[in-house]
Amino acid sequence: MSAADASTPWSAWRARRPPFQGIHLDNAAAGPSSMAVLQAVAYHARLEAETGAYVAEAAAAPVLAAGQVDIAGLLGVPVAGIAFVESATAALDTMLSAWPLRPGDRVAVTPSEWGPNLRTFRRRGLAIVDLAVDDGGLLDLDALERMLTRTPPAAVALTHVASHRGLVQPVRATAALCRAAGVPLWVDAAQAIGHVDTAVDADVLYCPGRKWLTGPRGVGILAIAERWWDALELEPPAMPPGDWPIVHALQSFEAHIAGRVGLCTAVREHLADGPACIWARLNEVGRLTRATLSGLRGWEVVAAAEDSGAISALRPTDGQDVVAVRARLLAEHGILTTAGLPVRAPGDMTGPLLRVSPQVDCSEESLVALRDALGSF
Ligand SMILES: Cc1ncc(COP(=O)(O)O)c(C=O)c1O
C-alpha cells in the first residue's frame, strides 16, 4: 500500500524490497532492507555455518573493506577513521571511552539533542551547557561563535537531523566555526546518514545503518577525523593484534559480521541510487507529508523549514493519547508510525508527538490513508 506505483520514479527502489504488509511511515526507526541486503546477510550467515565463522569473516574482508571506503565517503573521513560498532549508542560510548576528556569537561548541546546522548554525556562525567537556538530550534551560529571565543567547551555535540520532528541543524557551518576555534564537533548522524549530506567536516560522526540507509539492525558506525587519531586514548585490551589503523582498534571484534556485510550492500545500493537524488526526494516527501496532514482536526503539524527532510510530527490538540493512537493506526489500519515521547529530546519536546517518517517511495495515497485514519478516531 505504501509502495509507489510503477509510474513513480522510486518504484524501482520499492520493487527491490519485499512487499510491506501495510503502510510504512516509520523509517526514522528502521527502514526496509532490500532483497539484496537480506540475501547478503543470509549468505554470510550460511557461510559461517559451512566454513567456520572466522573463515567466513576472512572471506568477507574485501566486501567489508569496500563498504568502509563507501561509508568513509558518505561521512567525509578517511577510511582508516571508520569503525563498525553495534549502534549509534554504542558508537558514542566507544568514542567517549577513548576521547581525551577530564571529568567536569563541558559539552555544549542544542535543546533538540537526542535525549539518551545527554544521559551518556552525564554518565561520562561531562557537564552539559546549552547552545542558543532560534524560534525554530536551529542553532544560533553567532551565539555559538561568541561562546567558542569566550567560554569554549571541550566539545560541541549536535544531533544533525532531529529524531522527533523536521529539524536539520546547520552542521557544515557549525563545523567550520568549531574548527576555527579548535573545539571538536561530535555529530549524531543517526537520522542524517542516507537522509542529508553528512560529509560536513565534523570531528566525530556516529550512526546506525538501519534507518535511512536501510541496512540491517545491530550495525552502527563510528567515524573519527584524522586530526584526532593521535589524541585517542585506547585501553590496552581494546588494542587488536597487528598494525591496525587506530580507529579500527575501537571496532567491536565479536560482532554480527553478516549484518556488516548487509550494511555494506545497502550502502552500495544507496550510492547507486544517487545520494543527492535521495536527499532531494526526502525533502520533497517531508513537504508532501506536512501539506497532506495540515488542517487535520485534533492535530497540529509541527512547523518545519522548507528543506527539513522526511521526518514530520503531529501534535495532538484534543488531549489524545499518542501511544494509543499509534497502536490503533497499526492494529486497525496497518499504518506504522512512532509515538515520540519527550525522552527523545527533553530540551525541545513539551509532550508526546506522533512521528511520520516515509521513505523515498512515499505515495500521496499512503499519506491520505493516514489522514483519513486519524480523522476517523
Ligand atoms: C537522533 C538519534 N540518535 C541516536 C539514536 C540511537 O541510535 P541506536 O538505536 O542505533 O543506538 C537514535 C535512534 O532512533 C536517534 O534517532
The ligand as a Gaussian input file, in Angstrom:
#p B3LYP/6-31G(d) Opt

LIG

0 1
 C       18.983000      11.103000      16.663000
 C       19.245000       9.726000      17.195000
 N       20.396000       9.464000      17.811000
 C       20.689000       8.252000      18.295000
 C       19.797000       7.223000      18.174000
 C       20.135000       5.887000      18.776000
 O       20.514000       5.001000      17.781000
 P       20.772000       3.476000      18.158000
 O       19.437000       2.888000      18.466000
 O       21.409000       2.895000      16.933000
 O       21.676000       3.452000      19.322000
 C       18.571000       7.437000      17.527000
 C       17.593000       6.330000      17.394000
 O       16.478000       6.489000      16.999000
 C       18.297000       8.714000      17.028000
 O       17.132000       8.989000      16.405000

